[in-house]
Amino acid sequence: MTDRIADWTRGAEAIVYQSCGACGNVQYFRRSFCAACGAPDPLEKRASGAGTVYATSLVCRAATPETRAHVPYNIVLVDTVEGFRMMAHGANDLSIGDSVTASYRPFAGRLVPYFEK
Ligand SMILES: [Zn+2]
């Protein structure tokens, strides 16, 4: 079992991904094996937070009472420079193809990655 680096889902200001030592595949969702070649224990690494906007989706209707104060907010898919794609919050003025960097903002009671230009 490899050591786990604390990331934003555990209250740290960090985005963590996994990199396979055998084939070089990168993946965002934590698994105990490489999704590409099946090798065990991919290495955990801290992402730089830099990337490019792949898609945006402005949310205008709150899904829960806790998120109502944030409407409208932007949900973006970002292709990170490390090579994985992740969903996160983003500035409302982002367009596809924009270069972005991650910071962290409170959303509905927790700190979440927030991308902006
Ligand atoms: Zn692999």
Backbone and ligand atoms as CSV (ligand in chain L), in Angstrom:
chain,resi,resn,atom,element,x,y,z
A,1,MET,N,N,0.854,-1.199,0.000
A,1,MET,CA,C,0.000,0.000,0.000
A,1,MET,C,C,0.890,1.249,0.000
A,2,THR,N,N,0.646,2.143,-0.940
A,2,THR,CA,C,1.429,3.372,-0.991
A,2,THR,C,C,0.879,4.396,-0.013
A,3,ASP,N,N,1.722,5.320,0.392
A,3,ASP,CA,C,1.275,6.400,1.265
A,3,ASP,C,C,0.302,7.293,0.514
A,4,ARG,N,N,-0.690,7.746,1.221
A,4,ARG,CA,C,-1.664,8.635,0.603
A,4,ARG,C,C,-1.346,10.074,0.955
A,5,ILE,N,N,-1.357,10.923,-0.050
A,5,ILE,CA,C,-1.164,12.344,0.162
A,5,ILE,C,C,-2.546,12.953,0.405
A,6,ALA,N,N,-2.658,13.777,1.427
A,6,ALA,CA,C,-3.944,14.418,1.697
A,6,ALA,C,C,-4.287,15.378,0.568
A,7,ASP,N,N,-5.513,15.333,0.083
A,7,ASP,CA,C,-5.940,16.237,-0.982
A,7,ASP,C,C,-7.166,17.013,-0.518
A,8,TRP,N,N,-7.794,17.736,-1.456
A,8,TRP,CA,C,-8.900,18.617,-1.074
A,8,TRP,C,C,-10.080,17.851,-0.499
A,9,THR,N,N,-10.255,16.591,-0.864
A,9,THR,CA,C,-11.378,15.837,-0.300
A,9,THR,C,C,-11.154,15.547,1.180
A,10,ARG,N,N,-9.909,15.781,1.645
A,10,ARG,CA,C,-9.588,15.576,3.069
A,10,ARG,C,C,-9.171,16.881,3.718
A,11,GLY,N,N,-9.578,17.993,3.112
A,11,GLY,CA,C,-9.373,19.288,3.746
A,11,GLY,C,C,-8.061,19.975,3.435
A,12,ALA,N,N,-7.202,19.359,2.615
A,12,ALA,CA,C,-5.924,19.973,2.255
A,12,ALA,C,C,-6.070,20.739,0.937
A,13,GLU,N,N,-5.275,21.795,0.770
A,13,GLU,CA,C,-5.332,22.552,-0.475
A,13,GLU,C,C,-4.417,21.889,-1.494
A,14,ALA,N,N,-4.862,20.778,-2.031
A,14,ALA,CA,C,-4.059,20.031,-2.996
A,14,ALA,C,C,-4.947,19.159,-3.863
A,15,ILE,N,N,-4.528,19.013,-5.117
A,15,ILE,CA,C,-5.156,18.066,-6.030
A,15,ILE,C,C,-4.152,16.929,-6.210
A,16,VAL,N,N,-4.597,15.717,-5.942
A,16,VAL,CA,C,-3.696,14.573,-6.001
A,16,VAL,C,C,-4.166,13.615,-7.092
A,17,TYR,N,N,-3.200,13.099,-7.841
A,17,TYR,CA,C,-3.522,12.127,-8.884
A,17,TYR,C,C,-2.563,10.951,-8.750
A,18,GLN,N,N,-2.797,9.945,-9.575
A,18,GLN,CA,C,-1.948,8.769,-9.524
A,18,GLN,C,C,-1.214,8.593,-10.849
A,19,SER,N,N,0.007,8.117,-10.768
A,19,SER,CA,C,0.831,7.897,-11.945
A,19,SER,C,C,1.394,6.487,-11.871
A,20,CYS,N,N,1.217,5.731,-12.950
A,20,CYS,CA,C,1.656,4.338,-12.956
A,20,CYS,C,C,3.153,4.252,-13.220
A,21,GLY,N,N,3.865,3.562,-12.329
A,21,GLY,CA,C,5.301,3.405,-12.499
A,21,GLY,C,C,5.653,2.452,-13.632
A,22,ALA,N,N,4.710,1.615,-14.036
A,22,ALA,CA,C,4.986,0.620,-15.073
A,22,ALA,C,C,4.745,1.158,-16.478
A,23,CYS,N,N,3.605,1.839,-16.703
A,23,CYS,CA,C,3.269,2.256,-18.069
A,23,CYS,C,C,3.152,3.769,-18.225
A,24,GLY,N,N,3.194,4.524,-17.117
A,24,GLY,CA,C,3.127,5.982,-17.218
A,24,GLY,C,C,1.723,6.551,-17.271
A,25,ASN,N,N,0.708,5.694,-17.246
A,25,ASN,CA,C,-0.673,6.177,-17.258
A,25,ASN,C,C,-0.943,7.068,-16.044
A,26,VAL,N,N,-1.717,8.158,-16.245
A,26,VAL,CA,C,-2.134,8.980,-15.117
A,26,VAL,C,C,-3.632,8.850,-14.952
A,27,GLN,N,N,-4.095,8.868,-13.710
A,27,GLN,CA,C,-5.516,8.762,-13.420
A,27,GLN,C,C,-5.848,9.611,-12.208
A,28,TYR,N,N,-7.072,10.174,-12.243
A,28,TYR,CA,C,-7.466,11.079,-11.170
A,28,TYR,C,C,-8.159,10.341,-10.043
A,29,PHE,N,N,-9.049,9.406,-10.396
A,29,PHE,CA,C,-9.759,8.693,-9.349
A,29,PHE,C,C,-8.844,7.645,-8.742
A,30,ARG,N,N,-8.769,7.653,-7.412
A,30,ARG,CA,C,-7.863,6.749,-6.715
A,30,ARG,C,C,-8.274,5.296,-6.892
A,31,ARG,N,N,-7.316,4.511,-7.302
A,31,ARG,CA,C,-7.520,3.073,-7.367
A,31,ARG,C,C,-6.256,2.433,-6.786
A,32,SER,N,N,-6.373,1.154,-6.440
A,32,SER,CA,C,-5.203,0.453,-5.908
A,32,SER,C,C,-4.387,-0.163,-7.038
A,33,PHE,N,N,-4.828,0.076,-8.309
A,33,PHE,CA,C,-4.109,-0.460,-9.460
A,33,PHE,C,C,-4.222,0.534,-10.613
A,34,CYS,N,N,-3.384,0.353,-11.626
A,34,CYS,CA,C,-3.425,1.193,-12.810
A,34,CYS,C,C,-4.583,0.763,-13.706
A,35,ALA,N,N,-5.438,1.729,-14.106
A,35,ALA,CA,C,-6.593,1.389,-14.934
A,35,ALA,C,C,-6.175,0.986,-16.345
A,36,ALA,N,N,-4.972,1.353,-16.764
A,36,ALA,CA,C,-4.525,1.046,-18.126
A,36,ALA,C,C,-3.860,-0.323,-18.219
A,37,CYS,N,N,-2.939,-0.632,-17.291
A,37,CYS,CA,C,-2.173,-1.882,-17.422
A,37,CYS,C,C,-2.377,-2.829,-16.252
A,38,GLY,N,N,-3.054,-2.368,-15.206
A,38,GLY,CA,C,-3.347,-3.260,-14.090
A,38,GLY,C,C,-2.251,-3.378,-13.051
A,39,ALA,N,N,-1.115,-2.669,-13.240
A,39,ALA,CA,C,-0.028,-2.739,-12.268
A,39,ALA,C,C,-0.514,-2.213,-10.911
A,40,PRO,N,N,-0.082,-2.831,-9.799
A,40,PRO,CA,C,-0.556,-2.401,-8.484
A,40,PRO,C,C,0.144,-1.129,-8.001
A,41,ASP,N,N,-0.509,-0.481,-7.043
A,41,ASP,CA,C,0.067,0.647,-6.312
A,41,ASP,C,C,0.633,1.774,-7.164
A,42,PRO,N,N,-0.219,2.432,-7.960
A,42,PRO,CA,C,0.278,3.605,-8.688
A,42,PRO,C,C,0.762,4.684,-7.721
A,43,LEU,N,N,1.753,5.456,-8.126
A,43,LEU,CA,C,2.317,6.503,-7.270
A,43,LEU,C,C,1.340,7.661,-7.145
A,44,GLU,N,N,1.245,8.221,-5.936
A,44,GLU,CA,C,0.412,9.400,-5.751
A,44,GLU,C,C,1.274,10.638,-5.878
A,45,LYS,N,N,0.770,11.611,-6.636
A,45,LYS,CA,C,1.513,12.844,-6.858
A,45,LYS,C,C,0.581,14.032,-6.698
A,46,ARG,N,N,1.172,15.151,-6.345
A,46,ARG,CA,C,0.427,16.377,-6.176
A,46,ARG,C,C,0.438,17.134,-7.509
A,47,ALA,N,N,-0.740,17.500,-8.004
A,47,ALA,CA,C,-0.826,18.201,-9.279
A,47,ALA,C,C,-0.463,19.672,-9.105
A,48,SER,N,N,0.014,20.295,-10.175
A,48,SER,CA,C,0.413,21.701,-10.127
A,48,SER,C,C,-0.797,22.626,-10.048
A,49,GLY,N,N,-1.957,22.138,-10.507
A,49,GLY,CA,C,-3.143,22.991,-10.541
A,49,GLY,C,C,-3.289,23.743,-11.849
A,50,ALA,N,N,-2.365,23.547,-12.779
A,50,ALA,CA,C,-2.446,24.213,-14.080
A,50,ALA,C,C,-3.131,23.301,-15.091
A,51,GLY,N,N,-3.908,23.927,-15.999
A,51,GLY,CA,C,-4.588,23.128,-17.001
A,51,GLY,C,C,-5.295,23.979,-18.019
A,52,THR,N,N,-6.111,23.312,-18.848
A,52,THR,CA,C,-6.868,23.966,-19.903
A,52,THR,C,C,-8.322,23.548,-19.785
A,53,VAL,N,N,-9.229,24.522,-19.965
A,53,VAL,CA,C,-10.657,24.214,-19.852
A,53,VAL,C,C,-11.101,23.350,-21.036
A,54,TYR,N,N,-11.711,22.213,-20.727
A,54,TYR,CA,C,-12.206,21.298,-21.748
A,54,TYR,C,C,-13.709,21.524,-21.971
A,55,ALA,N,N,-14.438,21.818,-20.916
A,55,ALA,CA,C,-15.874,22.053,-21.020
A,55,ALA,C,C,-16.335,22.875,-19.829
A,56,THR,N,N,-17.408,23.625,-20.016
A,56,THR,CA,C,-17.975,24.396,-18.915
A,56,THR,C,C,-19.484,24.154,-18.857
A,57,SER,N,N,-20.042,24.295,-17.677
A,57,SER,CA,C,-21.479,24.121,-17.508
A,57,SER,C,C,-21.946,25.029,-16.373
A,58,LEU,N,N,-22.687,26.072,-16.733
A,58,LEU,CA,C,-23.151,27.016,-15.725
A,58,LEU,C,C,-24.387,26.453,-15.028
A,59,VAL,N,N,-24.291,26.343,-13.719
A,59,VAL,CA,C,-25.401,25.805,-12.935
A,59,VAL,C,C,-26.224,26.971,-12.412
A,60,CYS,N,N,-27.473,27.047,-12.829
A,60,CYS,CA,C,-28.335,28.179,-12.463
A,60,CYS,C,C,-29.396,27.797,-11.443
A,61,ARG,N,N,-29.526,26.511,-11.171
A,61,ARG,CA,C,-30.536,26.051,-10.241
A,61,ARG,C,C,-29.847,25.243,-9.150
A,62,ALA,N,N,-30.079,25.624,-7.908
A,62,ALA,CA,C,-29.396,24.951,-6.807
A,62,ALA,C,C,-29.924,23.535,-6.626
A,63,ALA,N,N,-29.009,22.604,-6.446
A,63,ALA,CA,C,-29.392,21.207,-6.230
A,63,ALA,C,C,-29.800,20.973,-4.777
A,64,THR,N,N,-29.221,21.740,-3.862
A,64,THR,CA,C,-29.500,21.577,-2.436
A,64,THR,C,C,-29.586,22.963,-1.796
A,65,PRO,N,N,-30.212,23.071,-0.627
A,65,PRO,CA,C,-30.276,24.381,0.055
A,65,PRO,C,C,-28.898,24.976,0.317
A,66,GLU,N,N,-27.893,24.131,0.577
A,66,GLU,CA,C,-26.545,24.619,0.892
A,66,GLU,C,C,-25.887,25.299,-0.317
A,67,THR,N,N,-26.257,24.888,-1.517
A,67,THR,CA,C,-25.607,25.447,-2.708
A,67,THR,C,C,-26.360,26.654,-3.259
A,68,ARG,N,N,-27.532,26.961,-2.693
A,68,ARG,CA,C,-28.370,28.032,-3.248
A,68,ARG,C,C,-27.645,29.377,-3.247
A,69,ALA,N,N,-26.864,29.636,-2.212
A,69,ALA,CA,C,-26.173,30.918,-2.100
A,69,ALA,C,C,-25.124,31.096,-3.192
A,70,HIS,N,N,-24.708,30.021,-3.838
A,70,HIS,CA,C,-23.624,30.091,-4.819
A,70,HIS,C,C,-24.131,30.256,-6.257
A,71,VAL,N,N,-25.410,30.056,-6.486
A,71,VAL,CA,C,-25.970,30.095,-7.840
A,71,VAL,C,C,-25.903,31.496,-8.422
A,72,PRO,N,N,-25.560,31.729,-9.709
A,72,PRO,CA,C,-25.094,30.666,-10.608
A,72,PRO,C,C,-23.612,30.382,-10.394
A,73,TYR,N,N,-23.234,29.130,-10.560
A,73,TYR,CA,C,-21.811,28.785,-10.471
A,73,TYR,C,C,-21.434,27.897,-11.641
A,74,ASN,N,N,-20.169,27.893,-11.928
A,74,ASN,CA,C,-19.681,27.199,-13.111
A,74,ASN,C,C,-19.000,25.888,-12.711
A,75,ILE,N,N,-19.412,24.818,-13.369
A,75,ILE,CA,C,-18.720,23.530,-13.208
A,75,ILE,C,C,-17.910,23.314,-14.483
A,76,VAL,N,N,-16.633,23.045,-14.318
A,76,VAL,CA,C,-15.761,22.917,-15.482
A,76,VAL,C,C,-15.069,21.550,-15.489
A,77,LEU,N,N,-14.745,21.117,-16.706
A,77,LEU,CA,C,-13.856,19.973,-16.881
A,77,LEU,C,C,-12.522,20.541,-17.326
A,78,VAL,N,N,-11.467,20.181,-16.615
A,78,VAL,CA,C,-10.148,20.729,-16.904
A,78,VAL,C,C,-9.191,19.605,-17.279
A,79,ASP,N,N,-8.495,19.796,-18.407
A,79,ASP,CA,C,-7.404,18.895,-18.771
A,79,ASP,C,C,-6.146,19.445,-18.115
A,80,THR,N,N,-5.636,18.750,-17.110
A,80,THR,CA,C,-4.479,19.255,-16.379
A,80,THR,C,C,-3.195,19.041,-17.183
A,81,VAL,N,N,-2.171,19.807,-16.855
A,81,VAL,CA,C,-0.892,19.651,-17.548
A,81,VAL,C,C,-0.278,18.271,-17.268
A,82,GLU,N,N,-0.703,17.648,-16.161
A,82,GLU,CA,C,-0.186,16.315,-15.834
A,82,GLU,C,C,-0.828,15.229,-16.693
A,83,GLY,N,N,-1.957,15.567,-17.364
A,83,GLY,CA,C,-2.529,14.608,-18.305
A,83,GLY,C,C,-3.823,13.942,-17.892
A,84,PHE,N,N,-4.380,14.308,-16.742
A,84,PHE,CA,C,-5.687,13.754,-16.366
A,84,PHE,C,C,-6.741,14.844,-16.473
A,85,ARG,N,N,-7.991,14.416,-16.576
A,85,ARG,CA,C,-9.105,15.356,-16.678
A,85,ARG,C,C,-9.891,15.321,-15.380
A,86,MET,N,N,-10.245,16.483,-14.853
A,86,MET,CA,C,-10.999,16.515,-13.605
A,86,MET,C,C,-12.147,17.517,-13.667
A,87,MET,N,N,-13.189,17.246,-12.896
A,87,MET,CA,C,-14.311,18.150,-12.761
A,87,MET,C,C,-14.082,19.013,-11.536
A,88,ALA,N,N,-14.406,20.313,-11.656
A,88,ALA,CA,C,-14.193,21.212,-10.525
A,88,ALA,C,C,-15.042,22.458,-10.714
A,89,HIS,N,N,-14.975,23.343,-9.743
A,89,HIS,CA,C,-15.614,24.635,-9.883
A,89,HIS,C,C,-14.693,25.571,-10.655
A,90,GLY,N,N,-15.292,26.588,-11.287
A,90,GLY,CA,C,-14.483,27.543,-12.030
A,90,GLY,C,C,-15.151,28.897,-12.084
A,91,ALA,N,N,-14.370,29.910,-12.475
A,91,ALA,CA,C,-14.910,31.256,-12.625
A,91,ALA,C,C,-16.004,31.242,-13.687
A,92,ASN,N,N,-16.997,32.127,-13.529
A,92,ASN,CA,C,-18.138,32.128,-14.447
A,92,ASN,C,C,-17.787,32.592,-15.855
A,93,ASP,N,N,-16.637,33.264,-16.018
A,93,ASP,CA,C,-16.289,33.787,-17.344
A,93,ASP,C,C,-15.374,32.845,-18.135
A,94,LEU,N,N,-15.180,31.631,-17.674
A,94,LEU,CA,C,-14.270,30.720,-18.379
A,94,LEU,C,C,-14.893,30.203,-19.668
A,95,SER,N,N,-14.030,30.042,-20.685
A,95,SER,CA,C,-14.452,29.458,-21.954
A,95,SER,C,C,-13.572,28.254,-22.256
A,96,ILE,N,N,-14.050,27.401,-23.148
A,96,ILE,CA,C,-13.276,26.242,-23.573
A,96,ILE,C,C,-11.950,26.702,-24.166
A,97,GLY,N,N,-10.873,26.080,-23.732
A,97,GLY,CA,C,-9.551,26.426,-24.252
A,97,GLY,C,C,-8.778,27.402,-23.397
A,98,ASP,N,N,-9.428,28.000,-22.404
A,98,ASP,CA,C,-8.727,28.934,-21.516
A,98,ASP,C,C,-7.674,28.200,-20.681
A,99,SER,N,N,-6.518,28.844,-20.491
A,99,SER,CA,C,-5.522,28.333,-19.554
A,99,SER,C,C,-5.925,28.765,-18.154
A,100,VAL,N,N,-5.920,27.826,-17.236
A,100,VAL,CA,C,-6.401,28.113,-15.880
A,100,VAL,C,C,-5.445,27.552,-14.834
A,101,THR,N,N,-5.564,28.114,-13.622
A,101,THR,CA,C,-4.852,27.552,-12.482
A,101,THR,C,C,-5.841,27.399,-11.333
A,102,ALA,N,N,-5.559,26.454,-10.469
A,102,ALA,CA,C,-6.480,26.130,-9.378
A,102,ALA,C,C,-6.160,26.913,-8.120
A,103,SER,N,N,-7.208,27.401,-7.473
A,103,SER,CA,C,-7.105,27.848,-6.094
A,103,SER,C,C,-8.198,27.074,-5.347
A,104,TYR,N,N,-8.471,27.473,-4.120
A,104,TYR,CA,C,-9.440,26.714,-3.334
A,104,TYR,C,C,-10.413,27.677,-2.687
A,105,ARG,N,N,-11.697,27.358,-2.801
A,105,ARG,CA,C,-12.723,28.223,-2.233
A,105,ARG,C,C,-13.744,27.397,-1.473
A,106,PRO,N,N,-14.335,28.021,-0.449
A,106,PRO,CA,C,-15.389,27.297,0.262
A,106,PRO,C,C,-16.650,27.187,-0.599
A,107,PHE,N,N,-17.233,26.011,-0.619
A,107,PHE,CA,C,-18.481,25.794,-1.344
A,107,PHE,C,C,-19.321,24.833,-0.536
A,108,ALA,N,N,-20.503,25.308,-0.138
A,108,ALA,CA,C,-21.422,24.465,0.632
A,108,ALA,C,C,-20.714,23.786,1.808
A,109,GLY,N,N,-19.876,24.572,2.505
A,109,GLY,CA,C,-19.306,24.073,3.745
A,109,GLY,C,C,-17.993,23.328,3.627
A,110,ARG,N,N,-17.445,23.213,2.406
A,110,ARG,CA,C,-16.138,22.567,2.272
A,110,ARG,C,C,-15.292,23.335,1.267
A,111,LEU,N,N,-13.978,23.089,1.351
A,111,LEU,CA,C,-13.052,23.748,0.447
A,111,LEU,C,C,-12.968,22.917,-0.843
A,112,VAL,N,N,-13.171,23.561,-1.995
A,112,VAL,CA,C,-13.141,22.825,-3.267
A,112,VAL,C,C,-12.178,23.502,-4.231
A,113,PRO,N,N,-11.614,22.738,-5.178
A,113,PRO,CA,C,-10.763,23.341,-6.202
A,113,PRO,C,C,-11.585,24.299,-7.063
A,114,TYR,N,N,-10.992,25.441,-7.348
A,114,TYR,CA,C,-11.672,26.482,-8.118
A,114,TYR,C,C,-10.695,26.994,-9.171
A,115,PHE,N,N,-11.043,26.831,-10.425
A,115,PHE,CA,C,-10.135,27.233,-11.510
A,115,PHE,C,C,-10.491,28.619,-12.018
A,116,GLU,N,N,-9.448,29.406,-12.295
A,116,GLU,CA,C,-9.650,30.720,-12.916
A,116,GLU,C,C,-8.453,31.059,-13.782
A,117,LYS,N,N,-8.664,32.083,-14.651
A,117,LYS,CA,C,-7.604,32.478,-15.590
A,117,LYS,C,C,-6.461,33.166,-14.883
L,1,ZN,ZN,ZN,0.011,1.223,-15.903
